[in-house]
Every structure is written in structure tokens, then in C-alpha cells.
Amino acid sequence: MFRGLMIIFSIAVMLLLLLAGSASYIPPSKSLIIAFLGLSFPVLWLLNLIWLIFLVIFRSKALLLSMIVVLVITSVKMSHFYTLPLKPEKEAYPYSLFNFNAFGMRSPFDESHIYTNQNTIHRFINDQKFTVACFQEYPMKGAKHAKFYEKLQHDIALPHISMSEYEPDQKSTHFILVTASQFPVKEEKVLTYLSLPFAMYSDVAFPEGIVRIFNVHLQSVKFTGERKLLMFDHDRGLRVIYQHFTGAFKKLRLAFLHRETQALMLAESINASPYPVIVSGDFNDTPASYAYHLIAGKLRDASSFNVIGFKRTFKYSLIPLQIDYICTSPNIRSSVYRTITSPVSDHYAISTKLKIEALE
């Protein structure tokens, strides 16, 4: 009886891990179940590893061998979530890139003055002498109604600025994409989905040649109360927990489908680029997702081998959750990847040093 249950459980956890790993290759529109399983990939991988130790103790050789094979097959994908404590590359490359989903320069929970927050972030960028800064959800209003535009143009010591949208007479606050560069921008273009910007590229003229920098903000899940599920804040009773779960499921389902289309459009634009690319931004998805695989599959993830342990870019989750990335073409190397705390947003900022090798 016990051995039978052990076999069933072993097969179940291995199968679930393989299905979760397949989320990178199967579009959410084909299987939402697998897309949802992909969210649990690191948990399932660790569960299999723990169960492997159990199988060693009980000397179940056939199951043990099968589980080792499954863990080895999926270990490359797990390395996107957790990097072994190897010595990170710390070479001082000449350029640096800062990426931040600024969440409107505000905090989800605390009241704070947006202009003060802008001053803090802008000053940090200037002090660190970043070559490029990419923002998602940067607040913007028309010049007649707020100082957002003026601050962006004059406070950041990066003179060449691309914006996804700006109307001088607009009265409402918009959250936009902003790319600020030390070097001139030769061309720029905004990518839209359902008439809304979700990415833009700027062709930046580095001394080595032009690099196309994509600034990305894929479809957000738009968690509000559901955020408490990630924080394990369940002090309001089972009914509220149930409401959060059902609300989270509906929002995740819709976001998966939107991101699939956006990622396909973005991947097509990346593949069509005549220049090497840097893709920087908020993918709103994990490294086991279909969106990440489409966008970053042929690129270098700057966090790979430059981070020790689990990677985290979303603040308000007890489970380490990486949804922001900097990815580069093979001839653009990265080092000294950092996660940067800030007084605003629900994201951590990230940065990396860059070196552009010989361009064709």
C-alpha cells in the first residue's frame, strides 16, 4: 500500500514538473492549465528535489533514476530562477543600463509626494552615471498641468529621451514608457496592442555602432486585493481568501492571453531588427513562461550567472518573483547585475554593466 502511494506520488510530481516546464513552449491560448502550472515551476522543481532525497532513503532505484533524469532535463530552466553560488562576473564594462517600473513614482501602500520621489530617482541615476535609463509606468501629464515633462527633460543628465506618448494639452496623468540615453537616438518607434503602447524601441548610436533598445511593459495582471495572496496576508477569513483566488484566476487568465499576443509582436520586431538589441523592461511573467521564452529565448539574460541565489524583482511577494529583465544580443555582454531598492513602486529597479563587442 505504502509503496503504491509512493509510486503514484512520484509519477505525479514528475509529470507536473514536466508540464510546468512545457509552459515555455505551449501558448496560453492552447492550454491555460499549462500556463498556470508554469507559475509553479520552481516550487515543483524543489518539491521533486526534496522527494528525491526521500527516494534515496527508501532505496527506490527505478523511481530515483527517473526523478534524476527529470531534474537534469529541467535544471537549465531552473537556473533562470536560481543561480548557484558561483563567482559572478564583476568586470567593469564601459556602459550601464538602469531599468525601473516606477509605478507612477508612488508606493502601493504609503502616501508619498510624486515630485519628491522623482527627484530621488533622477538623482540616483545621475549619481550612478548610467548610460541608459528605461522606465515603465513613468507618470506624465501635459506641460500646462504638471512638471513631469519638465523634470524628465531637465533633471536627468541623459539628454536624448524617447517617450511612448505625450500630448502637451492632456490633463489626466498617463503612465508611459521612457528611454533616456547618453548617446543620440537615430530612430524610434512605438509598438501598440489594442491601441495602447506596450513597447517601444530606440536606435541608440553608441561609439561601437547602433544598438536597438526595446523598452517593454507587457500586460499587467492588475492585482489589487489579490496582492495579499503573494504576501500570505490572510487575516480576513476564508471568504476573502476565496474572493482573492477567484479574482486572481480571472485576471491571470486574461493577462496570459494578452501577453501571448504582445510577446509574438515583440519577438517579430526583435527578429527583424537590423541591429543588435537590448530588451529591457517589465514582462509581468516568470522565466518559465511562454512570453519570456519568445522574447528572451535567443538573447542573454543579464541576471544569468550574475546573481547568487533566487532572483526577485517584485517587492510584495514572500516567494521570490522575477518579472523584470534586461536581455541582450550575444555580442553585447553584461556584468555586475544589481537589484536596487527604492522608496516607491511595487518593483525593484535593476541595472547591469554592458560591453558592446565588434558589430558587423
N, C-alpha and C positions, 0 to 999 in steps of 0.2 A: 504493500500500500504506500509506504513512505517513498520507496524507490520510484514508483509510478508517478507520484506527485512531483518528485524531483525532476523526472524526465520531462513532464508536461511543462513545468515552470521554466526549465532551462530552454526548451524549444521556443516557448512563448517570448521570453525576454530577448533571445537572439533574433527571432523573427521581427519583433517590434523595433529593435535597433536597426536591422537592415532596411525596414520600411522607412524609418525616420531618416536614414542616410539617403534613401532614394528621393527624398523631398527636393534635393538639389536639381534633379533631372526630370521630375514629373510636374508639369504645370498645375497650379492650384485649380484651374478650370477643369482639369481632367480628374483630379482627386483632392478634394478638400481635406479628407481624412488624413492623407499622407502629408499634406501641408501642415496640418495641426500637429501631427507626430513629429515633424521636423523641429518644432519648437522645443520638444523634449529630448532632442538628440543627446546633449551632454549628460543629462540625468540618466538616460537609458544606457549610455556607454559606461558610466560609473557603476550603475547597477550590475551590468554584465561583469565588470571587473571585480566587484565585491563577490558576486556569485561564483566567479572563477576560483577565488580563494576557498569558498565553501566546497567546491567540487574537488579541489586538491586535498582538502581534509578528508573527504569521504571517498577519495580514490576512484572516482568515476572516469576512467580513461577516455572512453568514447566521447562523452559529453565534454570533457575537459579539452580534448583536441579540437572539437567543433567550435567551442567558445573561443579558443585561442585564435583560430582561423578568422572568425567573425571580428574579433577585436583588432587583429592585424589589418584586415581589409578596411576597417573604418577608422584606423588610427590617424591617417592623413587628415581626414575631416575633423577629427577631434583636436588635432594640432592647431586648427583655426580658433578653437575655444580656449585651449590651454597649451602654453608653451613650456617645455621642460626647462629647468634652471641651468641652461647653457649660457655661456658668456655672450651678452648682447653686443652687437656691433656699435661702437661708440666713435667711429671716425667722424671728424668734424668736416662734414661736407659743406660746400660754399653757400647753398641756398636752404631756405627753411619755409615750411608751409604751416599755417595755423588754420584749423577748421573748427567751427562752433555753430551748433544750432542754438541761437541766442534766445529763443522762446519769447521774442518781443522785448528782450532786455528786462525781464521780470522773473520773479520766482513763483512757482505754482502755489506756494503756501504762505509766503510772507509778503507784506506790503513793502515796496521799496520804490525809490524815485528812479524813473527810467533814465533821465538825463545823467544822474549820478552814476548809474550802472554803465551807461555808455562811456562816460569819462574813464571809468575804471578799466574797462575792456580795451578801449582805444589806447590808453596809457601803457597797458601791458604789452600790446602789440608793438608800440613804438620803442619801449624799453628793451624788448627782446629782439628788435630789428628783424622782424620776419620779412621775407621776400614777397610772400603772397599770403593773403588772408581771405578765407572763404566763409561766408556767413549764410546760414539758413534762418528763416523767420526773423530777419532784421526788421525792426519797425520803421515805417516810412509814411509820411504824410506830405501833402503839398507844401511848398515853401511858405505860403501865406499863413499856414495854420500850425506849424511846428518847426522845430530846429533840427529835426532828424537829418534832412538833406544837408544843411549847413555843417552839422557836426561830422557827417560822413566825409564831406568834401575837404574839410579843413583840419580836423582833429587827428586823422590817421596819416602818418608820414609815408603813405603809399599813394602816389599821385594818379595812377591810372585805374579808374574804377568802372566796373560793369555792374549794371543793375537789371533785374528781370522785368521790372515795371516801375514807372514813375510818371505821375501826372502832376504838374505844378499846382493845379487848382483843386486837387482832390481833398476832401475834408475828413474822410474816415481814415483810420490807421490801417495800413496793409502790412502784412509780413512778407518780405521779399527775399530773393537771393541777391547776395552782394559778393563780388570778387574784386579785391583791391590788390594791385600789383606794383612792385617797384619798377618793372620794365613796361615798355609801351604795349598796348593791346592793338593788334593789327585788324582783327575781325572778331565779331561776337554774334551769337545767335541764341535765342530763347526757344526751348522745346516746351510745347504745351500739350496738355491732355484734358479733354472736356473744357477747353478754352481757358485753362489755368496753367501757369508756368509750374513745371516740376523739375526742370533742369535748364542750365544754360552753359554754353562754352565760350571761353575767351582765348583767342590765339595770342599768346604772350611771347614777345620777341626776346628770349634770353640771349646772352652773348654767344652761346653754342648753336643757336637756331630757334625756330618757333616750336613751342610746345602748346598743345591744345589742352586747356584746363577746364574740365567739366565740374560744375558746382551743382550738386544734386540734393533734392529733397523729395523722396518718394512718398507715396500716400501714407499719411499718419493713421494710426489706429484710433486716435482721438479719445483715449481713456480719460475719464474724469473720476467718478467714484470708483470705477473699476481698478484704478491705480492702487487701491488698498489691497487688492489680491496679491500684487507683486511685493507689497510691504508686509504681508501677512498680518494686516491690521483688521482683525475680525471681531472687534468688540461690540458689534451692533446686532449680533444674533444671526441665526441660520437664515431667516427670511432675507435679510440684507445681503448676506453672502450669496444666496441663490440668485438674487437680482443682479448682483455684480457679475456672477458667472455667465448668466444668460446674456447680459448686456455685452460682456467681453466677447462672447462667442459670435454674436451678430456683427460687432464692429470688426473683429479679426477676419471673419469671412469676407466681408465687403472689401477690407483693406488688401487682403491677399489677391483678390481678383483685379483690383485697380493697379496694384504694384506689378502684377504679371504683365499687363499691357504697357505700363510705363517702362519696365525693365527691357522689354522687347524693343521698344522705340529707342531707348538709350543705347542698348547694345548695338543696334543697327548704326546709330550715329558714331559710336566709338569705332566700330569696324571700318566705317567709311572715312575716318579721319586720315588726311594725308600727312599728319604729323604725329610724333609720339604724344601720348596722353597722360594726364594726371586726372584721376577721378576722385573727387573729394566731397564728402557730404554725409547726409543722414539717409540711409537706406531704409530705416524703420523695419529692419528684418535681420535675422541672425545669419551666421556663416553657413548654416545648414539649409538655407532657403533657396528656392528657385531664383529669386531676384538676385541674390548675391552671386550665385553661380553664373547667371547670364552676364552680369556686369563685370565681375572680377575674375572669372574663370581663366582668362588668358593674361591677366595682369599680376603684378606683385603687390601683395597686401603689406603695407608698411609696418603693420603690427607683428607680422610673422618673424620670429626669431629676434625681435627687438623688445619683447615683453617677456617677463618671467611670471608664470602662473596664469590664472584666469584673467580674461580681458573684460573690462567693464567700461561702457561709455554712457549708460543710462543710470542716473543717480538713484532713483527711488525704487530700487528692487533689491531685496535681500539676496536673490540669486544673481550672480554676475551676468550682465546682459550687455552684449556689444551690438550696437546698431549703427554706429558712425564709423566711417572708414576713410583711409587715404590709400588709393591703389595707383600703381604706375606701370607704364610700359616697361618691358625688360631692360631697355637701355637707359632707364632712369633709376638709379639706386637710392635707397633710403637707409637712414640710421638714426639713432637717438630718438626713437618714437616715445612720446610722452602723453600721459593723460593729465589734464590740467583742471584743477578745481576752480570754481568761480562762485561768486555770491548770487548769481542769477541762473535761470534756466533749469530744466529737468535733465539736461545733458551735461556731461563733462566735455570740455574742449579737448581736442587732440592736436598734436603737432609732430613734425618729423623733419629731419635734415635731408637734403636731396643733393644728388650729384648727377649731372646730365653727361652721359658718355657720348662718344662721337655719333653725330646724327648724319644720316645719309642725305 
